[in-house]
Amino acid sequence: MNIGFIGLGKLGMPCSLEIAKKGHNVYGYDILKHHSNDIRICPNIKTVVENSEIIFIAVPTPHHPEYDGRSPCMHLEPKDFDYSIVKNCLEQVNKHANGQLVVLISTVLPGTTREQLRPLITNARFVYNPYLIAMGTVSWDMVNPEMVMIGTEDGEETGDAKELIEFYKTIMDNDPPYVVGTWDECESIKVFYNTFVSSKISFVNMIQDVAQKQGNINVDVVTNALCLGVTRILSKNYMTAGMGDGGACHPRDNIALRYLSKKLNLGYDFFEGIMQSREAQAKNLAEFLVKFDMDIVIHGKSYKPGVPYVDGSYSLLVGNYCSELGKEVTYVDSWIPYNDKEPCVVLLAHSASTTYGTEDSLYFDIPPGSIVVDPWRKFKSNDLTVIHYGNTRNR
């Protein structure tokens, strides 16, 4: 195939060379002069577009240099990326395009493609396809990816997505999974993947700080032991968004570690952010429930299904915020009956299928006319209005 690559920097040049190695004709352009015996360096974007079937755009979406982390930047005002380069590039591509597939791989925040970038392309098809690539191993990562993310307008694996998948099959050295979603979903995967890694590094380095300041602790003994937690820590468990954590240990341990952080003068409170997030997320859910102006029933009072313990129950935390917002709630559980027949809004706090992998069953018959809010996105009904909290794809 004839492949175009606009942007031949740290990402674009190694990737275009890998594509050329696999037998494709690659036309490349960059504002800086480059030389290559393997790809055709073009004098302008027009030449790339007119000679290419698929056009990859790998230009930067930078921050100001003072935001790059080499010096303290927490005091600076948070800013979005600068999209001026990618916008200019898309506008130029559109001038010369005639139905080709334009593939943007630059990093952008969720919503940017839909709101700012896609409207610039009217003469071509468009896919958002960010790469999970590390500097230093770009060439290898390009053809041995953990996954390939392909964002389309509707998130369906049709036309444009299939065309790109078929192309990638001609260059991959491995057999990666292809994750097809909306533009917004793939934008999210990219940036949250990176920040997940950042969070993981910050967490283990926090343990290192505790070891250094507390004494009598080898950080490697602690982190190596945590790596043995293949059921809860290093697994897919707890990667389904839903209700927040609860139980006798979780909130109280975070609070105690906040105390330790202050005692040791770490200079930061990692656990404050965890607790603030937990409570703010519960409040967000409560605000969503009360807006229906119906009686609220929380399906599950204990901190998880199948136990009678309410220690640290997230259901109670959500209920507390509902009360603050002027709506009292009723709780129902396997040990708390509910017989009211009036329509209500039901929060499905308990999901046995998510927690245990067993079949879900309701604790009561939900009255006709009720609204079911399911934060686990599992419940289906032909008779009730069901809202899968956290899935706004078709909103």
C-alpha positions as CSV (number, residue, x, y, z in Angstrom):
1,M,0.0,0.0,0.0
2,N,1.0,3.6,-0.3
3,I,1.2,5.0,3.2
4,G,1.7,8.7,4.2
5,F,3.4,9.9,7.4
6,I,3.2,13.5,8.3
7,G,5.6,14.2,11.2
8,L,8.9,12.4,11.1
9,G,10.1,13.1,14.6
10,K,10.9,10.7,17.5
11,L,7.7,8.8,16.8
12,G,7.0,9.3,13.1
13,M,10.4,8.4,11.6
14,P,10.9,5.0,13.4
15,C,7.3,4.0,12.7
16,S,7.4,4.9,9.0
17,L,10.6,3.0,8.6
18,E,9.0,-0.1,10.2
19,I,6.1,0.2,7.7
20,A,8.6,0.5,4.8
21,K,10.5,-2.6,6.0
22,K,7.2,-4.6,5.7
23,G,7.0,-3.8,2.0
24,H,4.8,-0.7,1.9
25,N,5.6,2.5,0.0
26,V,5.9,5.3,2.5
27,Y,5.7,9.0,1.7
28,G,6.9,11.2,4.5
29,Y,6.9,14.9,5.4
30,D,8.2,17.0,8.2
31,I,8.9,20.7,8.6
32,L,12.5,19.8,9.5
33,K,14.7,18.3,6.7
34,H,15.2,14.6,6.8
35,H,17.1,12.1,4.6
36,S,16.1,8.4,4.2
37,N,16.9,5.7,1.7
38,D,13.8,3.7,2.8
39,I,11.0,6.2,2.6
40,R,10.2,9.0,0.1
41,I,10.8,12.3,1.8
42,C,8.3,14.8,0.2
43,P,8.6,18.6,-0.1
44,N,5.1,19.3,1.3
45,I,2.0,17.8,2.7
46,K,0.2,18.0,-0.7
47,T,2.6,15.4,-2.2
48,V,2.1,13.1,0.7
49,V,-1.7,13.2,0.5
50,E,-1.9,12.9,-3.2
51,N,0.2,9.7,-3.2
52,S,-1.2,7.9,-0.1
53,E,-4.1,5.7,0.6
54,I,-3.7,5.9,4.4
55,I,-2.2,9.1,5.9
56,F,-0.8,8.9,9.4
57,I,-0.4,12.2,11.4
58,A,2.2,12.0,14.1
59,V,2.8,15.7,14.9
60,P,3.3,16.9,18.5
61,T,0.6,18.3,20.8
62,P,3.0,19.9,23.2
63,H,2.8,21.8,26.5
64,H,5.0,24.7,27.2
65,P,8.5,23.4,28.1
66,E,8.1,24.4,31.8
67,Y,5.4,21.7,32.1
68,D,7.7,18.8,31.1
69,G,8.6,17.8,34.7
70,R,12.3,18.5,34.6
71,S,11.7,21.3,37.2
72,P,8.8,21.7,39.7
73,C,5.5,22.4,37.8
74,M,2.8,21.6,40.4
75,H,2.4,25.3,41.1
76,L,1.6,26.1,37.5
77,E,-2.0,26.4,36.3
78,P,-3.2,23.1,34.7
79,K,-3.5,23.5,30.9
80,D,-4.7,21.4,28.0
81,F,-2.2,20.4,25.3
82,D,-1.5,22.8,22.4
83,Y,-3.4,21.5,19.4
84,S,-2.3,24.3,17.0
85,I,0.2,22.1,15.1
86,V,-2.2,19.2,14.6
87,K,-5.0,21.5,13.6
88,N,-2.8,23.2,11.0
89,C,-1.8,19.9,9.7
90,L,-5.3,18.5,9.4
91,E,-6.4,21.7,7.6
92,Q,-3.6,21.2,5.0
93,V,-4.4,17.5,4.6
94,N,-8.1,18.3,4.0
95,K,-7.2,20.7,1.2
96,H,-5.7,18.0,-0.9
97,A,-7.6,14.9,0.3
98,N,-10.0,12.9,-1.8
99,G,-11.6,10.2,0.3
100,Q,-8.4,8.7,1.9
101,L,-8.2,7.4,5.4
102,V,-6.6,10.0,7.8
103,V,-5.3,8.4,11.0
104,L,-4.3,10.7,13.9
105,I,-1.9,9.1,16.4
106,S,-1.1,12.3,18.4
107,T,-2.1,12.4,22.1
108,V,-5.2,14.5,22.9
109,L,-7.6,14.8,25.8
110,P,-11.0,13.1,25.7
111,G,-13.5,15.0,23.6
112,T,-10.8,16.8,21.5
113,T,-11.3,14.8,18.4
114,R,-15.0,15.1,18.4
115,E,-15.2,18.8,19.4
116,Q,-12.1,20.3,17.7
117,L,-10.3,18.0,15.2
118,R,-12.8,15.9,13.3
119,P,-14.7,19.0,12.0
120,L,-11.5,20.0,10.1
121,I,-11.6,16.9,7.9
122,T,-14.4,17.1,5.3
123,N,-12.8,15.5,2.3
124,A,-11.5,12.3,3.9
125,R,-12.4,9.6,6.4
126,F,-11.0,9.9,9.9
127,V,-9.8,7.5,12.6
128,Y,-8.1,8.2,16.0
129,N,-5.4,5.7,16.6
130,P,-3.0,6.6,19.5
131,Y,0.1,4.5,20.1
132,L,1.3,3.0,23.4
133,I,5.0,3.5,22.6
134,A,8.0,4.3,24.8
135,M,10.9,6.4,23.6
136,G,14.0,4.1,23.0
137,T,11.9,1.2,21.9
138,V,9.6,2.9,19.3
139,S,10.5,0.5,16.4
140,W,9.9,-2.6,18.4
141,D,6.8,-1.3,20.2
142,M,5.3,-0.3,16.8
143,V,5.1,-3.9,15.5
144,N,4.7,-5.6,18.9
145,P,2.0,-3.6,20.7
146,E,0.1,-4.6,23.8
147,M,-3.0,-3.6,21.9
148,V,-4.1,-1.4,19.0
149,M,-6.7,1.3,19.8
150,I,-8.9,2.4,16.9
151,G,-11.3,5.2,17.5
152,T,-14.3,5.9,15.2
153,E,-17.3,8.1,15.5
154,D,-19.7,5.4,16.5
155,G,-17.1,3.0,18.1
156,E,-18.1,0.1,15.8
157,E,-15.7,-2.2,14.0
158,T,-16.9,-1.4,10.5
159,G,-15.5,0.1,7.3
160,D,-12.7,2.4,8.4
161,A,-11.7,0.4,11.5
162,K,-11.6,-2.8,9.5
163,E,-9.5,-1.2,6.8
164,L,-6.9,-0.1,9.4
165,I,-6.9,-3.5,11.1
166,E,-6.2,-5.2,7.8
167,F,-3.3,-2.8,7.2
168,Y,-1.9,-3.5,10.6
169,K,-2.0,-7.2,10.1
170,T,0.5,-6.8,7.3
171,I,3.1,-5.2,9.6
172,M,2.7,-6.7,13.0
173,D,5.3,-9.2,14.5
174,N,2.8,-10.2,17.2
175,D,-1.0,-10.8,17.1
176,P,-2.3,-7.9,19.2
177,P,-5.9,-7.4,20.4
178,Y,-7.7,-4.6,18.5
179,V,-9.7,-2.3,20.8
180,V,-12.3,-0.4,18.7
181,G,-14.2,2.3,20.5
182,T,-15.4,5.9,20.0
183,W,-12.9,8.7,19.5
184,D,-13.5,9.7,23.1
185,E,-12.9,6.2,24.4
186,C,-9.6,5.8,22.7
187,E,-8.5,9.2,23.7
188,S,-9.3,8.1,27.3
189,I,-7.4,4.8,27.0
190,K,-4.3,6.6,25.9
191,V,-4.1,9.2,28.5
192,F,-5.3,7.0,31.4
193,Y,-2.8,4.3,30.4
194,N,0.0,6.8,30.9
195,T,-1.3,8.2,34.1
196,F,-1.9,4.7,35.5
197,V,1.8,4.1,35.0
198,S,2.6,7.4,36.7
199,S,0.3,6.5,39.6
200,K,2.0,3.1,40.0
201,I,5.4,4.6,40.1
202,S,4.4,7.3,42.5
203,F,2.9,4.7,44.8
204,V,6.0,2.5,45.0
205,N,8.2,5.5,45.5
206,M,5.9,6.6,48.3
207,I,6.6,3.3,50.0
208,Q,10.3,4.0,49.4
209,D,9.9,7.4,51.2
210,V,8.2,5.7,54.2
211,A,11.0,3.1,54.3
212,Q,13.7,5.7,54.3
213,K,12.0,7.9,57.0
214,Q,10.5,5.3,59.2
215,G,13.5,3.0,59.4
216,N,13.9,-0.8,59.6
217,I,12.1,-1.3,56.3
218,N,13.6,-2.5,53.0
219,V,11.3,-1.2,50.3
220,D,12.1,-4.1,48.0
221,V,10.7,-6.6,50.5
222,V,7.5,-4.7,50.6
223,T,7.0,-4.2,46.9
224,N,8.1,-7.7,46.0
225,A,5.5,-9.0,48.4
226,L,2.8,-6.8,46.8
227,C,3.8,-8.3,43.5
228,L,2.6,-11.7,44.9
229,G,-0.9,-10.2,45.2
230,V,-2.0,-11.7,41.8
231,T,-5.7,-12.0,42.9
232,R,-6.4,-8.4,43.9
233,I,-3.4,-6.2,43.0
234,L,-1.9,-7.5,39.7
235,S,-5.0,-8.7,38.0
236,K,-8.2,-7.6,36.3
237,N,-9.9,-7.5,39.7
238,Y,-11.0,-4.1,40.8
239,M,-10.8,-2.8,37.2
240,T,-14.6,-2.7,36.8
241,A,-15.8,0.8,37.7
242,G,-18.8,0.7,40.1
243,M,-19.3,1.4,43.8
244,G,-16.3,2.6,45.8
245,D,-14.2,0.5,48.2
246,G,-15.5,-0.4,51.6
247,G,-15.1,-2.9,54.4
248,A,-13.4,-2.8,57.8
249,C,-9.9,-2.1,56.4
250,H,-9.9,0.2,53.4
251,P,-11.1,3.6,54.5
252,R,-9.5,3.3,58.0
253,D,-6.1,2.2,56.6
254,N,-6.0,5.1,54.3
255,I,-6.8,7.5,57.1
256,A,-4.1,5.9,59.3
257,L,-1.6,6.2,56.5
258,R,-2.5,9.9,56.1
259,Y,-1.5,10.2,59.8
260,L,1.8,8.3,59.1
261,S,2.5,10.6,56.1
262,K,2.2,13.6,58.3
263,K,4.2,12.1,61.1
264,L,7.1,11.3,58.8
265,N,6.9,14.6,57.0
266,L,6.8,13.1,53.6
267,G,5.9,16.4,52.1
268,Y,2.8,15.0,50.4
269,D,-0.3,13.0,51.3
270,F,-0.9,10.3,48.7
271,F,-3.9,9.0,50.7
272,E,-5.6,12.3,51.0
273,G,-6.2,12.2,47.2
274,I,-7.6,8.6,47.6
275,M,-10.0,9.6,50.3
276,Q,-11.1,12.9,48.6
277,S,-11.8,10.9,45.4
278,R,-13.8,8.3,47.2
279,E,-16.0,10.8,48.9
280,A,-16.4,13.1,45.8
281,Q,-17.3,10.1,43.7
282,A,-20.0,9.1,46.2
283,K,-21.3,12.6,46.2
284,N,-21.4,12.7,42.4
285,L,-23.5,9.5,42.4
286,A,-25.8,10.9,45.1
287,E,-26.4,14.0,43.0
288,F,-27.3,11.9,40.1
289,L,-29.8,9.9,42.1
290,V,-31.6,12.9,43.7
291,K,-32.2,14.7,40.4
292,F,-35.0,12.2,39.6
293,D,-37.1,13.5,42.4
294,M,-38.3,10.1,43.4
295,D,-37.9,8.0,46.5
296,I,-34.4,6.4,46.6
297,V,-33.9,2.8,47.4
298,I,-30.3,1.5,47.7
299,H,-30.1,-2.2,46.8
300,G,-27.4,-3.4,49.2
301,K,-26.6,-1.9,52.6
302,S,-23.6,-4.0,53.5
303,Y,-20.2,-3.2,52.1
304,K,-20.5,-6.1,49.7
305,P,-23.0,-8.8,48.8
306,G,-23.5,-11.8,51.0
307,V,-22.2,-10.3,54.3
308,P,-24.1,-8.5,57.0
309,Y,-21.2,-6.0,57.7
310,V,-21.7,-2.3,57.1
311,D,-18.2,-1.2,58.2
312,G,-17.0,1.3,55.6
313,S,-20.1,0.7,53.4
314,Y,-20.0,2.8,50.3
315,S,-23.8,2.5,50.1
316,L,-24.1,4.3,53.4
317,L,-21.7,7.0,52.2
318,V,-23.8,7.6,49.1
319,G,-26.9,7.6,51.3
320,N,-25.3,10.1,53.6
321,Y,-24.8,12.5,50.7
322,C,-28.4,11.9,49.5
323,S,-29.5,13.0,53.0
324,E,-27.3,16.1,52.8
325,L,-29.0,16.9,49.5
326,G,-32.4,16.6,51.0
327,K,-33.4,13.1,50.1
328,E,-33.6,10.3,52.6
329,V,-32.9,6.8,51.4
330,T,-34.2,3.3,52.1
331,Y,-31.9,0.4,52.2
332,V,-32.7,-3.2,51.1
333,D,-30.5,-6.2,51.5
334,S,-30.7,-10.0,51.8
335,W,-31.4,-9.3,55.5
336,I,-33.5,-6.2,55.1
337,P,-37.0,-6.6,53.4
338,Y,-38.7,-4.0,51.3
339,N,-42.4,-4.2,50.3
340,D,-43.3,-0.8,49.0
341,K,-45.0,-0.9,45.6
342,E,-44.5,2.8,44.6
343,P,-42.2,3.7,41.7
344,C,-38.7,4.7,43.0
345,V,-35.1,5.1,41.8
346,V,-33.1,2.1,42.7
347,L,-29.3,2.1,43.0
348,L,-28.0,-1.4,42.4
349,A,-25.1,-1.1,44.8
350,H,-24.6,-4.9,45.0
351,S,-23.5,-7.0,42.1
352,A,-22.7,-10.6,42.9
353,S,-21.5,-11.2,39.4
354,T,-18.9,-8.5,39.7
355,T,-17.8,-9.3,43.2
356,Y,-17.9,-13.1,43.1
357,G,-18.6,-14.1,39.5
358,T,-21.9,-15.7,40.5
359,E,-25.4,-15.0,39.2
360,D,-27.0,-11.8,40.2
361,S,-30.3,-11.9,42.0
362,L,-32.4,-9.0,43.4
363,Y,-33.4,-8.6,47.0
364,F,-36.9,-7.4,46.1
365,D,-39.3,-7.0,43.2
366,I,-38.7,-3.6,41.7
367,P,-42.0,-1.7,41.3
368,P,-43.2,-0.9,37.8
369,G,-42.4,2.6,36.7
370,S,-39.1,2.6,38.7
371,I,-35.7,3.8,37.4
372,V,-32.8,1.5,37.9
373,V,-29.3,3.0,38.2
374,D,-26.7,0.3,37.8
375,P,-23.1,1.5,38.4
376,W,-21.9,-2.0,37.3
377,R,-23.6,-1.8,33.9
378,K,-24.9,-5.4,34.1
379,F,-28.6,-5.2,34.7
380,K,-31.1,-5.4,31.8
381,S,-34.9,-5.2,31.8
382,N,-37.6,-5.0,29.2
383,D,-40.0,-3.4,31.6
384,L,-38.0,-0.9,33.6
385,T,-35.9,2.2,32.7
386,V,-32.3,1.2,33.3
387,I,-29.4,3.6,33.4
388,H,-25.9,2.1,33.1
389,Y,-24.0,4.7,35.2
390,G,-20.7,5.4,33.6
391,N,-21.7,4.5,30.0
392,T,-22.6,7.7,28.2
393,R,-21.7,6.5,24.7
394,N,-25.1,7.0,23.2
395,R,-26.1,10.0,25.3
